[in-house]
Amino acid sequence: MLGKKIKKIIYLEGLNCQHCVKRIENILKEIDVVVRVKVNLEKQECIVYLKENIEHSIIIKKIESLGFQVGEIKNI
């Protein structure tokens, strides 16, 4: 059983469809400390659950490599 998970909300720009959602979910799941990813197309946001904290730059680079923009990342 894992300890308390870290939860981040990522505000996104440029999501147009469910294909975009899946691409972001899949690329963030490549990060070894990511436990779960949930992207909300309507709200243009993503909630990421992590085993341990990581630099926001790692998340930003992954998302921007797909051509999307990150508006802000907050710990929640």
Secondary structure, 3 states (H helix, E strand, C coil): CCCCCEEEEEEEECCCCHHHHHHHHHHHCCCCCEEEEEEECCCCEEEEEECCCCCHHHHHHHHHCCCCEEEEEEEC
